[in-house]
Amino acid sequence: MRTFRKRTAVLGAAATAALALTLTACGGDGGGTKAAGPADSSASAEATVAAKNTAEDAAGDAAQDQGSTSGDGAKTGGGSTDAVTSSTGSSKGAAAKTGGAAAGDTSDSYAYKHPCKSGDLSVRVYAREGSATQHVIEVNNTGRNSCGLSYFPRVSLGAANASDHSGDIIPLVPGGLGGAPAYPVKPKTAAIAVVDLNPGGGNGVTWVDELNVLADGDHMPNAEQLNFPLGPDVKVGTPKLGLYERTIADAVASMKQANTKP
């Protein structure tokens, strides 16, 4: 019995040792597995972080691309808007130019066929600077088209309170006229004539205090004549009137050639 127990004890001890060896071996394998486990976990974590970073970078790039696309789109939109605005501006400019061209005919040929109307004219009379006897007659075309005037205005000098103007004085004009059918006046320009009330500077009549002007004596009725006061102490003696010209200097030169009764 003692021997059996001893063998049993020995066997039990052996079995226990074998079991411990087996558990140690398994523990070593488990330790290796555990060591490998954390390594795999770290790798997985790093891979996860890398994947996350990649995803974030990709998202960032996508957002940046989207932003760039939006920016480009905005730029494109802005460019399109500018182009439209520029195009619209050009269209408006073209329309304005077209409208301007369509607004009136500024050719001389048109003026020859279309006499000026009183409603399209503005007439001024004022003393010529540097002269005591000369007055400027300025006829401005305020219309949209060119129009034609007679070669010179119809001018007479008389008394404002006279009941009969048959005795009014008519200035001399240049003779030998001929050429174009009318004097053309473009829109926003003036036809200028100069009258000298007393070219000789001698004694003249003193009852004249008014200068009467009809811008176009060939086509306008007498009722459209305009009257301009001359002021006191005016002396009129053999007055002279020049043709319509573009400048005062040319009108003065023309006036000096006056030698014919109209």
C-alpha positions as CSV (number, residue, x, y, z in Angstrom):
1,M,0.0,0.0,0.0
2,R,2.7,2.4,0.8
3,T,4.5,1.5,-2.5
4,F,1.4,2.1,-4.5
5,R,0.8,5.4,-2.8
6,K,4.4,6.4,-3.4
7,R,4.0,5.5,-7.1
8,T,0.8,7.3,-7.1
9,A,2.4,10.2,-5.6
10,V,5.3,10.0,-8.0
11,L,2.9,9.6,-10.8
12,G,0.9,12.5,-9.5
13,A,4.0,14.6,-9.2
14,A,5.1,13.6,-12.7
15,A,1.7,14.3,-14.0
16,T,1.7,17.6,-12.3
17,A,5.1,18.5,-13.7
18,A,4.0,17.4,-17.2
19,L,0.9,19.5,-16.8
20,A,3.0,22.5,-15.6
21,L,5.3,22.0,-18.6
22,T,2.4,21.9,-20.9
23,L,0.9,25.0,-19.4
24,T,4.3,26.7,-19.6
25,A,4.6,25.8,-23.2
26,C,1.1,27.0,-23.9
27,G,1.9,30.2,-21.9
28,G,5.0,30.8,-24.1
29,D,2.9,30.3,-27.2
30,G,0.3,32.6,-25.7
31,G,3.0,35.1,-24.8
32,G,4.2,35.0,-28.4
33,T,0.7,35.4,-29.5
34,K,0.2,38.3,-27.1
35,A,3.4,39.9,-28.2
36,A,2.3,39.5,-31.8
37,G,-1.2,40.7,-30.8
38,P,-0.1,44.1,-29.7
39,A,2.1,44.5,-32.7
40,D,-0.8,43.7,-34.9
41,S,-3.0,46.1,-32.9
42,S,-0.4,48.9,-33.3
43,A,-0.1,48.2,-37.0
44,S,-3.9,48.2,-37.2
45,A,-4.0,51.4,-35.2
46,E,-1.3,53.0,-37.4
47,A,-3.2,51.8,-40.5
48,T,-6.4,53.2,-39.1
49,V,-4.7,56.5,-38.3
50,A,-3.1,56.5,-41.8
51,A,-6.4,55.7,-43.4
52,K,-8.1,58.3,-41.3
53,N,-5.4,60.9,-42.3
54,T,-5.7,59.8,-45.9
55,A,-9.4,60.1,-45.7
56,E,-9.1,63.5,-44.1
57,D,-6.5,64.6,-46.7
58,A,-8.8,63.3,-49.4
59,A,-11.7,65.1,-47.9
60,G,-9.5,68.2,-47.5
61,D,-8.4,67.9,-51.1
62,A,-11.9,67.3,-52.2
63,A,-13.0,70.4,-50.2
64,Q,-10.2,72.4,-51.6
65,D,-11.0,71.2,-55.1
66,Q,-14.6,72.0,-54.5
67,G,-13.5,75.4,-53.2
68,S,-11.3,75.9,-56.2
69,T,-14.1,74.8,-58.4
70,S,-16.5,77.1,-56.6
71,G,-13.9,79.9,-56.8
72,D,-13.3,79.1,-60.5
73,G,-17.0,79.0,-60.9
74,A,-17.3,82.3,-59.2
75,K,-14.6,83.7,-61.3
76,T,-16.2,82.2,-64.4
77,G,-19.5,83.6,-63.2
78,G,-17.8,87.0,-62.6
79,G,-16.2,86.8,-66.0
80,S,-19.5,85.9,-67.5
81,T,-21.2,88.8,-65.7
82,D,-18.4,91.2,-66.8
83,A,-18.8,89.9,-70.3
84,V,-22.5,90.4,-70.2
85,T,-22.1,93.8,-68.7
86,S,-19.4,94.7,-71.3
87,S,-21.6,93.2,-74.0
88,T,-24.6,95.1,-72.7
89,G,-22.5,98.3,-72.5
90,S,-21.3,97.7,-76.0
91,S,-24.9,97.1,-77.1
92,K,-26.0,100.3,-75.4
93,G,-23.1,102.1,-77.0
94,A,-24.0,100.7,-80.3
95,A,-27.7,101.6,-79.8
96,A,-26.7,105.1,-78.7
97,K,-24.5,105.5,-81.8
98,T,-27.3,104.0,-84.0
99,G,-29.8,106.2,-82.3
100,G,-27.5,109.2,-82.8
101,A,-27.1,108.4,-86.5
102,A,-30.9,107.8,-86.8
103,A,-31.6,111.0,-84.9
104,G,-30.7,113.3,-87.7
105,D,-29.2,113.8,-91.2
106,T,-26.2,116.1,-91.0
107,S,-25.4,116.2,-94.7
108,D,-25.3,119.3,-96.9
109,S,-27.4,117.5,-99.5
110,Y,-30.2,117.1,-96.9
111,A,-29.9,120.8,-96.0
112,Y,-30.2,121.9,-99.6
113,K,-33.6,120.1,-99.8
114,H,-34.9,121.1,-96.3
115,P,-35.1,124.8,-95.4
116,C,-34.7,125.6,-91.8
117,K,-37.8,126.1,-89.7
118,S,-38.1,128.8,-87.1
119,G,-38.8,126.3,-84.4
120,D,-35.4,124.7,-85.0
121,L,-33.5,128.0,-84.8
122,S,-32.2,130.3,-82.1
123,V,-31.3,133.8,-83.2
124,R,-29.0,136.2,-81.3
125,V,-27.9,139.7,-82.0
126,Y,-25.1,141.4,-80.1
127,A,-22.5,144.1,-80.6
128,R,-19.2,142.9,-82.1
129,E,-16.4,143.3,-79.7
130,G,-13.9,146.0,-80.8
131,S,-16.4,147.8,-83.0
132,A,-18.8,150.7,-82.3
133,T,-21.0,150.1,-85.4
134,Q,-21.0,146.4,-86.1
135,H,-23.4,143.8,-84.8
136,V,-23.3,140.0,-85.1
137,I,-26.3,138.0,-86.1
138,E,-25.9,134.5,-84.9
139,V,-28.4,131.8,-86.1
140,N,-28.1,128.5,-84.3
141,N,-29.5,125.3,-85.5
142,T,-31.1,123.6,-82.5
143,G,-32.8,120.8,-84.5
144,R,-31.6,117.3,-85.1
145,N,-31.1,117.6,-88.9
146,S,-29.1,119.9,-91.1
147,C,-31.1,122.6,-92.7
148,G,-30.7,125.3,-95.4
149,L,-30.8,129.0,-95.0
150,S,-30.9,131.8,-97.6
151,Y,-27.4,133.2,-98.3
152,F,-27.9,136.0,-95.8
153,P,-30.6,137.0,-93.4
154,R,-33.2,139.6,-94.3
155,V,-32.4,142.6,-92.3
156,S,-34.0,146.0,-91.9
157,L,-33.4,149.0,-89.6
158,G,-36.2,151.1,-88.3
159,A,-38.1,152.6,-85.3
160,A,-39.7,150.2,-82.9
161,N,-42.8,152.4,-82.4
162,A,-43.3,153.1,-86.1
163,S,-46.8,152.1,-87.5
164,D,-45.4,151.9,-91.0
165,H,-42.1,150.1,-91.7
166,S,-42.1,150.8,-95.4
167,G,-39.4,153.4,-94.8
168,D,-37.0,151.1,-92.9
169,I,-33.4,151.1,-94.1
170,I,-32.2,147.9,-95.9
171,P,-28.5,147.2,-95.8
172,L,-26.4,146.5,-98.9
173,V,-25.3,142.9,-99.5
174,P,-22.5,141.3,-101.6
175,G,-23.5,141.0,-105.3
176,G,-22.9,138.3,-107.9
177,L,-24.2,135.5,-105.8
178,G,-24.6,132.0,-107.0
179,G,-23.7,128.4,-106.3
180,A,-25.4,126.1,-103.9
181,P,-29.1,126.3,-103.5
182,A,-28.8,127.3,-99.8
183,Y,-26.4,127.9,-96.9
184,P,-26.2,124.6,-95.0
185,V,-26.3,124.6,-91.2
186,K,-25.5,121.4,-89.3
187,P,-27.1,120.7,-85.9
188,K,-25.6,122.4,-82.9
189,T,-23.7,124.9,-85.2
190,A,-24.4,128.5,-86.1
191,A,-24.6,130.6,-89.3
192,I,-23.0,134.0,-88.6
193,A,-23.6,137.3,-90.4
194,V,-22.3,140.7,-89.5
195,V,-24.0,144.0,-90.2
196,D,-22.3,147.4,-90.0
197,L,-24.7,150.2,-89.3
198,N,-22.4,153.0,-90.3
199,P,-19.4,151.7,-92.1
200,G,-18.2,155.3,-93.0
201,G,-18.4,156.5,-89.4
202,G,-20.0,159.8,-90.5
203,N,-23.2,161.4,-89.5
204,G,-26.3,159.2,-90.0
205,V,-29.9,159.1,-89.1
206,T,-30.7,158.8,-85.4
207,W,-34.3,157.6,-85.4
208,V,-33.3,154.0,-85.8
209,D,-33.5,152.0,-82.6
210,E,-34.4,148.5,-83.8
211,L,-32.8,145.8,-86.0
212,N,-35.2,143.4,-87.6
213,V,-34.1,139.9,-88.6
214,L,-35.7,137.2,-90.6
215,A,-33.3,134.2,-90.6
216,D,-34.4,133.0,-94.0
217,G,-35.9,135.6,-96.3
218,D,-36.4,133.0,-99.1
219,H,-38.7,130.6,-97.3
220,M,-39.9,132.2,-94.0
221,P,-43.0,134.4,-93.9
222,N,-42.6,138.0,-92.6
223,A,-44.6,137.1,-89.5
224,E,-41.5,135.1,-88.3
225,Q,-39.3,138.2,-88.3
226,L,-37.6,139.0,-85.0
227,N,-37.0,142.4,-83.5
228,F,-33.9,143.4,-81.6
229,P,-33.4,146.8,-79.8
230,L,-30.3,148.7,-80.6
231,G,-30.3,151.2,-77.8
232,P,-30.1,155.0,-77.8
233,D,-27.7,157.2,-79.8
234,V,-27.4,154.9,-82.7
235,K,-26.4,156.5,-86.0
236,V,-27.2,154.6,-89.2
237,G,-25.6,155.5,-92.5
238,T,-25.5,153.3,-95.6
239,P,-25.3,150.0,-93.6
240,K,-23.7,146.9,-95.0
241,L,-24.6,143.2,-94.4
242,G,-22.4,140.2,-95.2
243,L,-23.3,136.6,-96.1
244,Y,-23.7,133.8,-93.7
245,E,-20.3,132.4,-92.7
246,R,-18.9,130.0,-90.1
247,T,-16.9,132.6,-88.2
248,I,-17.2,136.2,-87.2
249,A,-14.0,137.1,-89.0
250,D,-15.3,135.6,-92.3
251,A,-18.6,137.3,-91.8
252,V,-16.8,140.7,-91.4
253,A,-14.8,140.1,-94.6
254,S,-18.0,139.3,-96.4
255,M,-19.7,142.3,-95.1
256,K,-17.0,144.6,-96.4
257,Q,-17.8,143.3,-99.9
258,A,-21.4,144.4,-99.7
259,N,-22.2,146.7,-102.7
260,T,-25.7,145.7,-103.9
261,K,-29.2,146.3,-102.8
262,P,-31.0,143.0,-102.1
